[in-house]
Every structure is written in structure tokens, then in C-alpha cells.
């Protein structure tokens, strides 16, 4: 298998679907040559390789075949056709409850899982302290796991999975439950495991995919759609999920002051977008420029302090009539999480229909939120309809990159000095 720990070639899984239980019996008894089932293809000719030490993300909508693929990798299911080679021990967090006996206590299930993984009681005795310390569920460890909450269960399951020395760790949406502190604890452990183990990550959280995965594969209706860079694929997937097209924006955009405000000097205030930004939408509109200004000085800014008054200008060229337009933007952190967003609909600013052949400049005046120091991006968008039911016409990912400096930040020392702090000595 060379350096690959997982090698799938033309992997296919089919199921027979019967409308009635008697149809299965009729077919089993061969009463006629008639087929009493319909074929359902859960996976269709999927080919991919996973090298040792890679963190691979697997994305796709519900029912796309992700769980079927993981069950075949773990040996729970066998493929209908194709080949699958897996090298090394696997520890998997699939559905909550998989691999655990609900009537056994937490302690008993720890030893049960160890036995399944091929460890002796003595081996698990040595691992028990680390498992209990990581799970941190106290005296509930002596209670049947059927009495556990989902958060307690995933604590125990994850603690066991990482402490049985797997070569391959598989996580299927398990970390979506549990409190934030435990989730962060798990992600720190995954960061540590990535140095020596192979990790397969299935999640709908694109920020997790972008942060932790080296590569991602996208599966839809059983077929492998695309694989590659997590940020690239996740943006295409997000566009697909909202029913929009995805394309690369690689245009040499020149601003025409006549087409924006009919000769207004504001035409020169909007900088064209950088080349090769990621964009999705249809052909009705195109966002072609974005600039952020300090409201007081009217200077363009890329460094912003918390609570600073700013103006965001967005230029949009219109190619077809757009009724009930909605213009807005979102602020995202380095992981792609939305920190804040707004639009003209939410603000109650009903817009007139936008006419083709024109370029419009829209301006948002606002006080920049108090965010932690670091890099953030602004993604502008134009849609039509309502907040609940709308159609995206143009949406540019990360069109503007900003460095946020909190109030009191000293650019020379690189330190944030805290204000409004009282000090006293308590004897």
C-alpha cells in the first residue's frame, strides 16, 4: 500500500430496498424470477487514498454516503464491489452508543472496548487513569451508560478512543454535542494526535474542516464530487448547499465613475476587488469593489480598533433587474466563523429595484465591534427577496482582510493596556 493507510478503489455499496417484508421472503424462496426489490446505491465508484499522518475531512449533506463509507472503513459493512485496504488499528466515534453496551457501567464499557481493540485487562488497567481523567464524569463512571446524557457519553467515548493507541482515529459528528470546554479540550488533543496518527473527520462545521484538516473530500449522493484544499472545497460546498453557483472571480475590473453615481466623486472611493477571489452567485449582479474608511478622517483603513466608527462601501454592477434587493456583509474570524453580520433588510432599509447597466455604491456606517486582536475578513453579498426566503446574486468570500486592534492597543509594544481597572490591597 506504499505510504497509504487507507486505499479505496472504485468502492461501491448497494442495498436492496423492499416495500413489504413478504417481498424479501418471496425473493429468497425464488418463487419467480421477478425482482421484488429496488436497488439503492449508497456509494458509487468512490476512489481515494489517505497517506499516513494526514487529517482528512469528509463533507457532504445528510444521506450523501459519509456514514456508509466510515462503516466500511471500520469493517462494520462490506463493499458490494471495489476494493478497500486499511492498514493499522482503528478507533472510531460513530453514532452515539456504537461499541458500548448500554447496560454496562462506564468502567465495564472501557474494558469491553479495550477487549474489542485486542488489549488485555492489564493493558487497560494501565490506561484507565488517563481515560477517567480525560472523560472527567466523576462517579457516573460506575453507572450504566444508558443513564448518561449525550454529553457525558461522548466524553467517555472520546476518552476511550484516543487512549487505545489507534493508528487511525475516525470522528463522525460526535463532538457536536458536549460543552464548549470539552470540545476545545478534544480539539487540542486532535492537534496533538495529528503529529503521529491519521485522523478522519466528518462534520458539517466548515470552520473545523478548514482549521484541522490537511485535505477534504466531498461526497454527494454516493459519488465523490471533488477532493483537495479544505478552504477551496468548503466554499464550493457552501455554495452548493444554498443552491448557488460557484466560480472564480478573476476579472480585471475598472471602475467607471459615470456608471456609479453619474459622475459623483464617490466613484473613486471604492477600490476594485483583488484578483482571483472566491465568488458565488448567478449572472444578475456582480460585486466589483469594496473599501473601508475611517468615518472621522475619511482615510482608507486596513487596521481597525474596536469601537471605531467606520464606513464600508460596496460597489455592485447590475446586469438584470433585481426587485426587493438585499445588500449586506458578514465579518468572519480566521476559522471562517461568522462574528457579525447585517443587511439592508434587517436594518429596515427597503431598496428600490436595481436597474441593469448600472453600477451602484452602497454604504454602511457602523461602529466596529469589540473583537479580539487578530485578522478578520469581510464578505459582501447581494440577494433579493426576504431574510427568510431569498436568492443569492453575488457573494464574495473574504473580499476585505482587516487587522483588528483592540482599544488601548500600543502598536510599538504590541501590548493591550487595560483601562478602567481598579486596584487595591486586601489585607
Steps between C-alpha positions, in 0.01 A plus 500: 500500500805724487459780758121485490311379807165506317463419132152490344463407134162520322329439834129426457226409745151401388195412706183315409190693603180300549154657521359215713656232723333232289688623191828405665362150570370455146836592354686274745281201408547564126129466432558682172770682313335826589706745703310622803747769599635831382872572498632787705858605440642647821854530358581502131854439368677703770880510472736674739824443692597615848872521581631435848483803729238689300192661650228444239166679511192338347209730420160462337134554574301253709447175313796553267675176605752626757393267780485205260858572397618517862324174587679327216835641612436374854389159370137528611385477136653322203509659154279370221784549254835671478789462742583649838832457677553628853831472684512545877270498802187714477324681781171657397236730646200437278140513621464562872476156657698311236729246666352551848264277694233727650451273801870497588652768719752744363786299652371176352467661157858625517623143543254373238637745242852408596423132442350582159822685414706199604630628834529287811355600837851588614543732200174678577592524868797712395281724282210533742629804691554708183157402367324597822696824526415606145132397520457676835149369573561426867298230673281449194778274373350230728147543359349329191571708191130494407456755778757739346418821322632533145773731626614255766494216253718676244745591777548134582499384138761755392720430802498128419556556127816705545651280771496163322797604287326504158685540174185653349250713694157552343262766633148526357322812633550374856650826624192700403360412843653589833599830654744742341780432748497130423483567126807722522673234709425243227626728222825558689539124527430459129770757425736287706392172336547643151874493553512119516158363398268504201170677569173485304262782584133508398320821589268767362708769672713651224709700748616173659575355155705804402695514825588137565492317167788472252268387221127452449282279283144598407242225452152558360239231434764232528746653255831669564448853367838653571802476728776742587570811706250536789439873453442462127269200526306629800409819313370300206306280738345801674398642163345166407305481825332837444424419137744750347763460234866521592770650283835674517495875474799583283395823334697813423238740635522867414271746675295733286391805695222569251332167577502531879359832610484671162822690536509512877847518654403202715577280202871526575448404862440130440803284430459215252507149640826315501553242230389137542268536795246225560149594396163339459168610361316532170537740207266773623758698696870514574676654799797684353641714780523542875677752726496583871543859623551665833188714543686791661810529281350357177821299459498147368583254777614141526578525873194559717457559871206366694218756523646700210240671280541379144329507162492194273445573131395219266477542126263270307444484124149398394426295185130416546220672688514408869179554697504517879880509517682419823858622544706392796826366635641264762813519715686172548792391712802300382306173528217629284258540791250782452563758774245753385280577201234739380310598188259758370198278569585453867561875529155571355646688202277390212677551169352594166545257213851504357530563127734317261790683341570693816753477778389586849698588811346407834631641826475357851586731790563311822713469809743213464431233764733425791693200371816329611818611333566316176403469136139505384336511159193672358285314246246719313187362336193602301179299488132558430186403689471492877724398787320167524462431128760650269716430198873575503621701198860573600699405806877553525684301764755695703496802270668722758762395755533707819729502799303582815674688780303521825454830682816594689730304271857632490635431153860551614497248784237270352319493834141581588483723806180446697310814598240559769670253734492560874778383731503451873680305769294266710661421836 
